[in-house]
Amino acid sequence: MTVHFKQETFRDDYTYSNSPEAIRRFPFPFDKDEYMYSVNIEQHMPGPAKSPFEFPIDIDEHYVSEMRDRAITLAQDPKRCQSLPHMITAEWDLVELLMESMAKHYPELFTLTQDGDRWRWINRPLDIDQTFTFGDASTLPYPPMEYITRQCQGDFALLDQRLDNLWMDAGMITSQADWSLDFDIGMNFLEWHAPVPLAKDMAIFERALKFLLNLQQGRPVRRLNWTMTINPRLDTSPENYDKWGADRATVTPENVGRKVHLRVELQAMWRLPRSNAIVFSIRGYLINMDELVTVPKWARRFHRVLRELRPELAEYKGLTRYRQTTIDWLAKHDDGAPTSPGFQPD
């Protein structure tokens, strides 16, 4: 598989955009004309060729630019990457998972050579050639989790399992949708999901927790989640709210297509072999409204989803200030025709 990397930015001048190929492979999250919050977990099995589900770890045209943006965020705030001392085995589990998957599925980009504990990792897009001893953090320029997640798209949380719960005890989180690793680290599964509306009434997260506690090694699962953001900014963290929060008030009927983005997270979960921890990956994708409406089915469906969204969910997702402006703009692209079931373009 050949990947052509774009040079773009996710802050300041915002030069991010999707090629036509990236639009077609975008993980559009709505299979019908309405949205109801649900766990929607499925097996993380290989999907269609050239889709974000084709391989366990997805590398796309934005890879180099996203890694550059991550490095900027970490330089400004090192606390976006944290790990409690007992998570070191899980960190090495994550190194193995990501390196082996990236080298297997993108051999033209990455190479992993293993001779016992002596490993050599080559990352051609980022011009990295590193020999290290697996299990010896002193042989890497960064701690193991930080080292590999500086080279992999998406955020990663490592969840320790104990006391019949999952605890967020490590993570690399630089492109989150308005939540804070520094605040959530050390919390358990139910604590960090507490702000989600309707969760207590539906007991949805108790069921999700029970499912994940029984997650088996070699049987990863995935789900799609979504929100919206103004401008193609990856770092919409509480720590930087002063830099992006006011953008919500800048949406006008004239700039909706360019500024308003659907933000979709492909969330996958693996049981790790040595630590028995779970890695929770959060791979984000952005598409603005001008790009989205090039797929007529998506334009019609997203208009209807956004129009019918429950107010408490709209408030939780931070859409209230520009939701109606976006609905009105999308209405021009909804001819009232029925949409066929499923996610993919017609």
C-alpha positions as CSV (number, residue, x, y, z in Angstrom):
1,M,0.0,0.0,0.0
2,T,1.4,3.4,-1.0
3,V,0.7,6.4,1.2
4,H,1.4,9.9,-0.1
5,F,1.9,12.3,2.8
6,K,0.6,15.8,2.8
7,Q,2.3,18.8,4.4
8,E,-0.3,20.6,6.4
9,T,-1.0,22.3,9.8
10,F,-3.7,21.8,12.5
11,R,-3.2,25.2,14.1
12,D,-2.7,28.9,13.2
13,D,-3.1,28.9,9.4
14,Y,-5.0,25.6,9.3
15,T,-3.9,24.2,6.0
16,Y,-5.3,20.7,6.7
17,S,-7.6,19.2,4.0
18,N,-8.6,15.8,2.7
19,S,-7.8,14.5,-0.7
20,P,-10.7,12.9,-2.7
21,E,-9.3,9.5,-1.7
22,A,-9.3,10.5,2.0
23,I,-12.9,11.7,1.8
24,R,-14.0,8.4,0.3
25,R,-12.3,6.4,3.1
26,F,-13.6,8.7,5.9
27,P,-15.2,6.6,8.7
28,F,-18.6,8.2,8.5
29,P,-20.3,7.1,11.7
30,F,-24.1,7.2,11.0
31,D,-25.8,4.1,9.5
32,K,-29.3,5.7,9.7
33,D,-30.9,9.2,9.8
34,E,-30.9,9.5,13.6
35,Y,-28.3,9.1,16.4
36,M,-28.7,7.4,19.7
37,Y,-25.8,7.1,22.2
38,S,-24.8,3.4,22.4
39,V,-21.8,1.2,23.0
40,N,-21.9,0.0,19.4
41,I,-18.9,-2.3,19.9
42,E,-17.8,-4.8,17.2
43,Q,-14.8,-7.0,16.6
44,H,-11.8,-5.2,15.3
45,M,-11.6,-7.4,12.2
46,P,-9.9,-6.5,8.9
47,G,-12.2,-4.4,6.8
48,P,-12.5,-3.4,3.2
49,A,-9.3,-2.5,1.3
50,K,-8.3,1.1,1.4
51,S,-10.7,1.7,4.4
52,P,-9.6,2.9,7.8
53,F,-10.6,-0.6,9.0
54,E,-8.3,-2.5,6.6
55,F,-5.5,-2.8,9.2
56,P,-5.4,-2.7,13.0
57,I,-3.4,0.5,12.9
58,D,-4.4,3.0,10.2
59,I,-1.7,5.2,8.6
60,D,-2.9,7.8,6.1
61,E,-1.9,10.9,4.2
62,H,-1.9,13.0,7.4
63,Y,0.6,10.9,9.2
64,V,3.7,13.1,9.0
65,S,1.8,16.3,9.7
66,E,0.0,14.8,12.7
67,M,3.2,13.6,14.2
68,R,4.7,17.1,13.8
69,D,1.6,18.5,15.6
70,R,2.0,16.0,18.4
71,A,5.6,17.1,18.9
72,I,4.5,20.7,19.1
73,T,1.9,19.9,21.7
74,L,4.3,17.9,23.9
75,A,6.9,20.6,23.8
76,Q,4.3,23.1,25.1
77,D,2.8,20.7,27.7
78,P,4.7,17.5,28.6
79,K,1.9,16.4,30.9
80,R,-0.1,15.2,27.8
81,C,2.0,12.0,28.1
82,Q,1.9,10.4,31.6
83,S,2.4,6.9,33.0
84,L,2.2,5.7,36.5
85,P,5.3,3.5,37.5
86,H,3.4,0.2,37.6
87,M,2.5,0.6,33.9
88,I,6.0,0.0,32.5
89,T,5.2,-3.6,31.4
90,A,2.1,-2.3,29.6
91,E,4.2,0.3,27.9
92,W,6.4,-2.4,26.4
93,D,3.3,-4.3,25.4
94,L,2.2,-1.3,23.5
95,V,5.6,-0.9,21.8
96,E,5.3,-4.5,20.5
97,L,1.7,-4.1,19.4
98,L,2.3,-0.9,17.4
99,M,5.7,-1.8,15.9
100,E,4.7,-5.2,14.8
101,S,1.4,-4.0,13.2
102,M,2.9,-1.0,11.5
103,A,5.9,-3.0,10.1
104,K,3.6,-5.9,8.9
105,H,1.0,-3.8,7.2
106,Y,3.1,-0.9,5.9
107,P,6.5,-2.6,5.1
108,E,7.4,0.2,2.7
109,L,7.3,2.7,5.6
110,F,8.4,0.7,8.6
111,T,10.7,-2.2,9.3
112,L,11.1,-4.1,12.6
113,T,14.0,-6.6,13.0
114,Q,14.0,-8.7,16.2
115,D,16.9,-10.8,17.4
116,G,15.8,-11.9,20.9
117,D,15.6,-8.7,23.0
118,R,17.7,-6.8,20.5
119,W,15.3,-4.9,18.2
120,R,15.9,-2.5,15.3
121,W,13.1,-0.1,14.3
122,I,13.1,1.9,11.1
123,N,10.6,4.6,10.5
124,R,11.2,6.0,7.0
125,P,8.6,8.8,6.9
126,L,10.1,10.3,10.1
127,D,13.7,9.3,9.3
128,I,14.2,7.2,12.4
129,D,16.6,4.2,12.7
130,Q,16.7,3.0,16.3
131,T,18.4,-0.1,17.8
132,F,17.3,-0.9,21.4
133,T,16.9,-3.6,23.9
134,F,13.3,-4.6,24.4
135,G,12.5,-4.2,28.1
136,D,15.3,-1.7,28.8
137,A,14.0,1.8,28.7
138,S,17.5,3.3,29.0
139,T,18.1,2.2,25.4
140,L,15.4,4.5,24.0
141,P,15.5,8.3,23.8
142,Y,12.0,8.5,25.5
143,P,10.1,6.1,27.8
144,P,8.7,3.3,25.7
145,M,5.1,4.4,25.4
146,E,6.1,8.0,24.6
147,Y,8.7,6.7,22.1
148,I,6.3,4.7,20.0
149,T,3.2,7.0,20.3
150,R,5.2,9.9,19.0
151,Q,5.2,7.8,15.8
152,C,1.6,6.6,15.6
153,Q,-1.5,8.5,14.7
154,G,-4.2,8.8,17.3
155,D,-4.2,9.0,21.1
156,F,-3.6,6.0,23.4
157,A,-4.7,5.3,27.0
158,L,-3.4,2.3,28.9
159,L,-6.0,0.8,31.3
160,D,-4.9,-1.3,34.3
161,Q,-7.4,-3.9,35.4
162,R,-7.9,-4.4,39.1
163,L,-10.7,-4.5,41.7
164,D,-13.2,-5.4,39.0
165,N,-12.6,-2.1,37.2
166,L,-10.3,-0.4,34.6
167,W,-8.1,2.5,35.6
168,M,-6.6,5.0,33.3
169,D,-3.0,4.8,34.5
170,A,-1.1,5.9,31.4
171,G,-1.7,7.7,28.2
172,M,-0.5,9.8,25.3
173,I,-3.3,12.2,24.7
174,T,-2.6,15.2,22.5
175,S,-5.7,15.3,20.2
176,Q,-8.6,14.8,22.6
177,A,-12.1,16.2,22.2
178,D,-12.3,18.4,25.4
179,W,-11.0,16.1,28.1
180,S,-7.8,16.0,30.1
181,L,-5.4,13.2,30.8
182,D,-3.9,15.2,33.6
183,F,-7.3,15.3,35.3
184,D,-8.4,11.7,34.5
185,I,-5.2,9.8,35.1
186,G,-5.7,7.4,38.0
187,M,-9.5,7.5,37.6
188,N,-11.5,4.3,37.0
189,F,-13.8,3.6,34.0
190,L,-17.0,4.9,35.5
191,E,-15.4,8.0,37.0
192,W,-14.0,9.3,33.8
193,H,-17.3,8.6,31.9
194,A,-19.4,10.3,34.5
195,P,-19.9,13.6,32.6
196,V,-21.6,11.8,29.7
197,P,-25.4,12.7,29.7
198,L,-27.9,9.8,29.9
199,A,-25.2,7.4,31.0
200,K,-26.6,6.8,34.5
201,D,-30.2,6.4,33.2
202,M,-29.2,3.8,30.6
203,A,-26.5,2.1,32.7
204,I,-24.7,2.0,29.4
205,F,-21.2,2.2,30.8
206,E,-21.7,-0.5,33.4
207,R,-22.5,-2.8,30.6
208,A,-19.5,-1.6,28.6
209,L,-17.2,-2.1,31.6
210,K,-18.4,-5.6,32.2
211,F,-17.8,-6.4,28.5
212,L,-14.3,-5.0,28.6
213,L,-13.3,-6.7,31.8
214,N,-13.8,-10.0,29.8
215,L,-11.9,-8.8,26.7
216,Q,-9.7,-11.6,25.5
217,Q,-6.2,-11.4,24.1
218,G,-6.2,-11.6,20.3
219,R,-9.8,-10.5,20.0
220,P,-9.7,-6.7,19.9
221,V,-12.9,-4.6,19.5
222,R,-13.7,-1.2,18.1
223,R,-16.4,1.4,17.9
224,L,-17.0,4.8,16.3
225,N,-17.6,8.0,18.3
226,W,-18.2,11.5,17.0
227,T,-18.3,15.2,17.8
228,M,-17.8,18.4,15.9
229,T,-15.1,21.0,16.0
230,I,-14.4,24.4,14.5
231,N,-11.3,24.6,12.3
232,P,-9.2,21.4,11.8
233,R,-7.6,21.6,15.2
234,L,-6.5,18.3,16.8
235,D,-5.7,19.7,20.2
236,T,-9.1,20.7,21.6
237,S,-8.0,20.1,25.2
238,P,-9.3,21.9,28.3
239,E,-5.8,23.0,28.9
240,N,-5.9,25.0,25.7
241,Y,-9.5,26.1,25.8
242,D,-8.5,29.7,25.5
243,K,-7.0,29.0,22.1
244,W,-10.1,27.2,20.6
245,G,-13.2,27.8,22.7
246,A,-14.0,31.2,21.2
247,D,-13.9,29.6,17.7
248,R,-17.4,28.3,18.3
249,A,-18.8,31.8,18.1
250,T,-17.2,32.5,14.7
251,V,-19.4,30.3,12.6
252,T,-21.5,32.2,10.0
253,P,-23.7,31.0,7.1
254,E,-20.9,32.0,4.8
255,N,-18.1,30.0,6.5
256,V,-19.9,26.8,7.6
257,G,-18.5,24.7,4.8
258,R,-14.9,25.6,5.5
259,K,-14.8,26.0,9.3
260,V,-17.3,23.4,10.7
261,H,-15.8,19.8,10.9
262,L,-17.2,16.5,11.7
263,R,-14.7,14.8,14.1
264,V,-14.9,11.0,14.2
265,E,-13.0,8.7,16.5
266,L,-12.2,5.1,15.6
267,Q,-11.8,3.7,19.1
268,A,-10.1,0.3,19.4
269,M,-9.3,-1.8,22.4
270,W,-6.8,-4.7,22.8
271,R,-5.9,-6.9,25.7
272,L,-2.1,-6.8,26.2
273,P,-0.2,-10.1,26.7
274,R,2.3,-9.5,29.6
275,S,0.6,-6.8,31.7
276,N,-3.1,-7.9,31.1
277,A,-3.8,-4.2,30.7
278,I,-6.0,-2.9,27.9
279,V,-4.9,-0.4,25.3
280,F,-7.6,2.1,24.3
281,S,-6.6,3.8,21.0
282,I,-8.5,6.9,19.8
283,R,-7.8,7.6,16.2
284,G,-9.3,10.9,15.1
285,Y,-10.4,11.9,11.6
286,L,-11.6,15.4,10.5
287,I,-13.8,16.4,7.5
288,N,-15.2,19.8,6.9
289,M,-18.7,20.3,5.6
290,D,-17.6,21.3,2.1
291,E,-15.8,18.0,1.9
292,L,-18.6,16.0,3.5
293,V,-21.3,17.2,1.1
294,T,-19.4,15.8,-1.9
295,V,-20.9,12.5,-0.8
296,P,-24.7,13.2,-1.2
297,K,-25.8,10.4,1.1
298,W,-23.7,11.8,3.9
299,A,-24.9,15.3,3.4
300,R,-28.6,14.2,3.7
301,R,-28.0,11.9,6.6
302,F,-25.8,14.3,8.7
303,H,-28.4,17.0,8.2
304,R,-31.1,14.8,9.6
305,V,-28.9,13.5,12.5
306,L,-27.9,16.9,13.5
307,R,-31.4,18.3,13.2
308,E,-32.9,15.5,15.4
309,L,-30.1,15.3,18.0
310,R,-31.3,15.4,21.6
311,P,-30.5,18.8,23.2
312,E,-28.5,17.3,26.1
313,L,-26.2,15.4,23.7
314,A,-25.7,18.6,21.6
315,E,-24.8,20.5,24.8
316,Y,-22.4,17.7,25.9
317,K,-20.7,17.7,22.5
318,G,-20.4,21.5,22.6
319,L,-22.4,22.0,19.4
320,T,-25.1,24.4,20.7
321,R,-23.7,27.7,19.5
322,Y,-23.3,26.7,15.9
323,R,-25.6,23.7,15.5
324,Q,-28.6,25.6,13.9
325,T,-26.4,27.5,11.5
326,T,-24.9,24.2,10.4
327,I,-28.3,22.6,10.1
328,D,-29.6,25.4,7.9
329,W,-26.5,25.2,5.7
330,L,-26.8,21.4,5.3
331,A,-30.5,21.7,4.5
332,K,-29.5,23.1,1.1
333,H,-27.9,19.7,0.4
334,D,-30.8,17.6,1.6
335,D,-33.3,17.0,-1.2
336,G,-35.6,14.9,1.1
337,A,-34.8,11.7,-0.7
338,P,-34.5,8.5,1.4
339,T,-31.1,7.3,2.3
340,S,-30.1,3.7,2.0
341,P,-29.0,1.8,5.2
342,G,-25.3,1.6,6.1
343,F,-22.3,3.8,6.4
344,Q,-20.7,3.8,2.9
345,P,-21.4,6.2,0.1
346,D,-24.0,5.1,-2.5
